[in-house]
Amino acid sequence: MAVSLRNSGYERFDRDYAEKLKSDYPDIWAAGGNIRGNDAFKLWGRALEGDDAPAVLDWIREREAWSARHFRDGAHLADESPNVSNVAGLVAQIKWGTVGVLGMAKMKSVMNELKEKKEERAEVGTVDGEPVFSTKAEAEAHAEKIGCVGSHTHELNGETVYMACEKHTDATGSGYGKNLEGMENKKIETREAAPVVSSVNEENRTVEVTFGTTYPVQRFDGQNNTYFNEVLSFSPDHVRMERMTNGTAPVLNNHMNTGTDGVLGKVEAARLEDGHGVAVLRFAKTPDVDNTWMKVRDGIISGVSVGYRVHEYTVTDRDGDTPTYMATSWEPLEVSIAPVPADPRSSVRSATTDVEILGNETIIDDNKDMVARDAEPINKSNKANKMNLNDLKASRKAMENELNDLNVLTEMDDVQKVRFEELVGKIDETSKSIELKEKAEAMLKARAVAGASSKSEENEITSMKKGFSITESVRDLMDGKGLSGLASEMKQEAARQGHHGQGIVIPASFQRTGAEDNFQTTGEGAGFVATEVGAFIEGLTAPLEIEAWGTQVLRGLTGNVQFPREHDKATATAEGEVDDDAASGMNLDELTLSPKRYANTTKFSKQLMYQATGDVENIIANALRRGHERKVLSDIFTGGTGITGITGITGVNDIAAADTADYAAIIAALESAVLEDSGLTPNARFVLSPSAYEYISKAVNVTGVSALIDNMNNTIRGYNYHKTPYLADASSNVGQAVFGDWSNAILAYFGAIDIVVDPFSAKNTAQVEITMNQFIDFNLTQPAAFAFENGITAS
């Protein structure tokens, strides 16, 4: 088949529409596809003109692969309102001339809506990527839409212009980075306040409530052991109102969400207005709810509370000891009757006043059941992610049984109807979780074997890596501009892969290793240090040394993964013709790899950050990588607060040599233990601590014949060896040695690398702190394939 756009498997986007978008709305055009998309748009034009040059034909082939990978980009815009910050994927599709999952009509509709928004705002320009207006009123109206208050001024072309929000960092969202890792709520947060009761409709048993406002409430961050002020944004773009508007959100008795007994009714309607949330609650007409209803009607119970889950925070203020986190993506789940004052502006709405202000009291809520957060990466994980397939299927079966019990009833009361709808939704969600879990396990198995990406994807990633500058991104954050260009697109790519970070994000796909990886061993540590000018990402994501030893490597994981582990090998026995078979002795269990967070903070002078050279990029990459590598490898060998090291894994052979200075005997014992339990392969090697290397390097294999270590071939008794400070001495002058078959080791990388820039903590010394966060785990599929001795002493 000829290489032609006519033979493409993907619909072509409207070229005329794309041309007009490019010429009339350059800021929208610049929102995405800035790596390869602009070149793609030019090549698309040449292809339409009939140009069949090799570059054009190569692009047509590349377009097929690109369209397949990015087909679902922009799917969130089927429900979300578009803005310049969330249409990058859609703009990239337009530049590539391809139609994605939304379809041509919806893609144009989204772009048209965004155009209308920009025209309605009558902005006169942008500063740091944010719109500015000619009047204070326009800026403050925009502030209300994006969830802040007030305005501030800038000078643009000699004129005073106005930007939304009192502080510039509030408008740009660059105070400390968005998507605060570890701060996504897995349990439901709550806010409560005393109501007034004149909005009660006794006949319909309904009451209208203000279920939340922008009033700050102090919360506790269990992961970082600090308090913060939480503010809920009520911008329509920031609140997921589906449950509140489709009739599935219940009214509960004091957040009792574990059964049907706590259900008092349902949220009949809900809306956002004037910076707060309003809901109409309908109470069930059942005897068990009568008592509560009468207390609400008579004003005896005086508390309204919303249960909600935060998906994303933005730091809007870091002045003082307590930072302010604004929830810029959150989801109300239920409304409860509960008299605990935390947000004094939430209330049952009065017929004569919109909101009753009951005071300025701030509650530090120490009730862990109400406000505790799971300290986990922000990977959109929930309870279903922590359950294995059997647990999920058992949970679905139990819910299906309960649903069948309700279904056979001749008539359901209001509470039962609410529960019925709830079960239908939960069964559907659990079924999707089961399907995703099955797909994920199949993908992981395939990734463990292959782990490679397509050629066109590799080309795109390589181009992006070379164009990325850490110093430029750090300067943008230091100057309060927020991420832009390639750094912004990398973060969006990571989010598309399901990984959210706090600062500069290196997506999982950028950490893949392929055939071009160089595991050269010339010189100590060679092959693991960035030497190419401008190779920041390559230097930061260079493989750990154990990856060159045959270790199985999994990348881009999003949750726990299980593997079978063999503790004891099967043993055959010779039996008589009619004798009973003896047990094989095989002992299998399961190992679980789960994300362990490793963080490395390094200080650099701000002056260095303004030296935009490749050498500076390498200095930063190597400093971060070496500190990170030191801790991770140390834990892999001997364990730490995260990974259980080889010397601590159950089933690994502990030699416990009788003569700790008989080095030949120790080496032979290590080799013999592994040979006896698992056999030996070319992937077996010795690893020596500094003192162990010092002692063994002076020893002989056979007296008067040969040294124990063959330095010419870098072997010990024919097996490769490696000396490293990361396998530390057991104690002063007491060495350690590990021997094992590294094909039985698994190294797992979870999600993206997150680089957090803090220009504030060390500002008095003109330094900026850069922290590298990565989630890793390590384990052995066959512990008996390894052995160690941790008491090697001088002779």
Steps between C-alpha positions, in 0.01 A plus 500: 500500500633846407604735779229766485271694734209351302597157635520616861309315767423831674262770383662824388419821684361802313810676362323833440377506860851425623652777288251754637561387859875545446467850354218643715571341841879462538476455878266200457722367220800515735321301771622162372698307242807719533753217478424336166154638430613820326723299265215253450267783396748613232549146372122449493475804272768363270322163487174670398686673219610161365861516618635143514847582633644238743451737797129534417449125453682431829271748672188330361622171650585672826153661506339155512702398806456841666124495443472155657691606812317829541152396384345554846668835563238756590244240613453696825360790297186301431390613847746772609491863399798590278772749589846563363658278766300181424476491118863411421415150378219626279716773344773244433248276319398795282863575413550137400184518291332211679158453661501341844244338726285814522425502128528793259182681609580487872862608442376808317234562763760497778725740308206730423403509866855595593504772233175643640641500852800701390286749310259540793787580737608789276854454619758746373793257515679256724770518765676174594240315294202643692243747358508867601213746466455871449272539803514383859138376478580264211800358686301443818219335305759262353640444851163371615491254209841352581445476876689798648410854604614853415748617240850643459666719240773469237654728242446389140614712205518804725141454626371382839310173462321278752544128572269280706583413865662713768831315460676424174579141605128440562425594140781299343472200735880498534539564871649155561366277227165337436387140563651468848624142517366298787218750564218336306231395743420131511253549786218752498567848640217680679396855580213597726313808630189613685195569279198726506176319418252731328563336159333174609218363280310273737261359240780374272739438788769707327744762620741717302853518640827673430722193522836678467679834459855629453547533877846361596507195728818376661598142413790271585735352237598165652768431238695820566393536866380860451178699515360691204198721434265338249280714274244349263477668161147531364599585147292275269823367346621381842198313643388157377124530552384180328391317817327807638299564184410151379310389812760252631639709789337396830408701807665324793481498876838639610691343206388143571588362155561133580142374467137598440419588861672838473313610186246776574413592142660631182634819344218595265674789325824697527670800341792739538430870552686806627802304618321231697306175453123469542300177528138398554476207742196271505442286810343155479141462625577200716460449877873465561564844342204682662688586819793657315272686260301657783819612673620665178159655438486642854860619500610260775771343283709791377774363280544442127810318375639405160710189447742542215818371340781727377677391182735797456630788710671823397710689753370859497690643797822406675537809716537419868519163668177350362461469121164529326401219263213568263309194380490561124361158415263353758181297514209534745372148576227542762335749735452415866309629799770548768549780756876562481594863411797515262379719210275761664373618160349166396137491605140413429398797286257759633206631303612858568880483514739319269758400762510547874852573630529337839853610595864454414579190702749260343497140622816289497329168443707220654239230434709266286194308380367818349807670356782245476669471162673194357864595437525359148606635159235695315426237238124527523507183707218394729393202706446290188864551400611338827285188447613203294281344232345242731411768757338715231297211361387397849397859574302519176329170575392619846356820353319305227342279767382805694365652178307181423348510850373852437384418149256233616315744727150586386558866583813680625489791742714811441797369698498173310476685170802710591691186595391328177638786289817505710555127446446529124769768486743311724457175305573687178810664653624169640451328164710771337766456769506125434536557127781753554675272749492211251632723222768643730626157599516393135682821412749454784582150385557627147704794626720273709591311182522789254488850648574666166319784327424561134764664282292812440433535871871461572576774246246732656628434853862539393419836343318611813783389730758699306283812503434496874694735729488455878657842563236670285219321684648580842539865403135513392390364839740729690360799312140397570416424137401135532602225258490570129608351170647151511484479881127570492441241226706240688277551803189465285643183342561357847142583600376330182688188614324525840793647695472835676791688650560797720752689288701423185397152388698248290234260357545125536533459123813716513664253736481200268822332404550357156764338285701822489573494875872497568600282794871543438724402788815688411592692813322499833138605452533560126176485304300646787609865498372762255782609270311635197441875512130574563422144602322583825224239470740232378726571796217506752344176374823309442456134602610371838807279475303188594292540181806395298527174695188329361251646748140500377383864475138620499427864421195724507306296759194665654423268791603191691597195295533137615739230381536132597802436719673164545635429848585131455563323170312188398691177550425178313531162674537145371203284604396141461244402241204514739646723776338830594658807341703712740429873530720710272587742778428806282393804704345791310368825641447849357718811509346844465674802352358826629617862461763620750576872479864605468579870520829684460526872574800697373569872530631700206588868482247715323786643297567151362137474389551801273796336323312328217773267375511128437771459762273650766221265395737206549616626840140512625405162350805324640465655845136393527562157349801410712328590825195302392705202380698487825190447715310270262792261442590498867144391583502239222809334646441528875153653549374826645179683582360422154626191321576171678857434393647174373662423834161533672277307259376169640649205318832660401791282615696639796841324490605592855856382434685335789827661393423856391856550371511191279405685183531210257271292720249785525490546122459125451222485761307785332531330163406160642187631677362654182597199289329260740177695529446646153780423259736752343465709184712762320301767690657393832754741644674601822446842660758613758499774763815717529664295779401169340666609177812613687540162674400272211709686242811395692397136538593205283280234345760224511811562709791598282296467180244779445333795666139464610405806292587501129531875441578456131158342437326666796390163641510287815516127425369573151203715609485876454541710811418858590641708786274778624464733799124450477546155656634650820724323747303321772700698756843659527747287300245217471414434138198352322467294183189410298487235229196428290325452168359843414249363248299411812485865611223747409538878504174695468456868414161653579368802316691810405804672648389814682743790541383757756656846501500695827641853458388607849656279771862599424432848367719666767806330346394569139444129440217296354413151625426237234346173616478188283215262590469151356305190604697173483490145638724194479463130583614151407288240320730224630677604822706178506681624188690740729742457791693742721768519766499805727796428727813508283799611709868567448733201508 
